[in-house]
Amino acid sequence: LPISGKTSSFSFNFIRDSRDLPQFATEGGRTSATVEIAGGPLGGDLSYYRYMLNNEIHTPIFWKISLLLRTRIGFLKGYKESRFVPYSERFMPGGISYDGIVRGYPNRQVSPRLQGEEIGGETMLVNNIELQVPVVAQTLYGILFYDFGNAWRDLSETNPFDTKRSAGVGGRVFVPGMGLMGFDIGYGFDKIEGSSKVGGWRTHFQFGQQW
């Protein structure tokens, strides 16, 4: 397991946004790439580098219905040993985790485990496909979704075909002064590592934009 200690790091981020609307977009896309470097000449007790790539594409289908394709990729490695990577930086998607949304599973539990405990991964791939149906334009939307993703202990164990899959329905509402809120019901088709049961039916609440 990773050790604890002081982290000294810097990061930089690139963002390109061509969406037609900040929420409930119908066309265009948004891409962000982040690089974080910790330790080495910066000092501190922990030394690692972390790369994140987020990409989403919005495509109109017919009428006012649109399709959202979202991908989130992460890679993390310690300069010396994996134990020098802080636990808080490791990837633990699942549910509506900030690391990666895979509905139909508990939050942060689509993750490698050691002795039954989530230890997080050094690599991650999460994909979301959403069909967005307007009920009240720019205020209330229904969605159909399909999620698939996973996190792996390290690069040698990474397999993009080994993912946890889920599907379901949900709703999004924009409330002035409060922002975007959501409610989803998803079914996880696959077993969580270390468990004999599939994800099953789960409900999820969201506040604010996803990523």
Buried (B, 14 or more C-beta within 10 A) or exposed (E): EBEEEEBBBEEEEEEEEEBEEEBBBBEBBBBBBBBBBBBEEEEBBBBBBBBBBBBBBBEEEEEEBBBBBBBBBBBBBBBEEBEBBBEEBBBBBBBBBEBBBBBBBBBBBBBBBEEEEBBBBBBBBBBBBBBBBBEEEEBBBBBBBBBBBBBBBEEEEBEEEEBBBBBBEBBBBBEEEEEBBBEBBBBBBBEBBBEEEBBEEBEBEBEEEBB
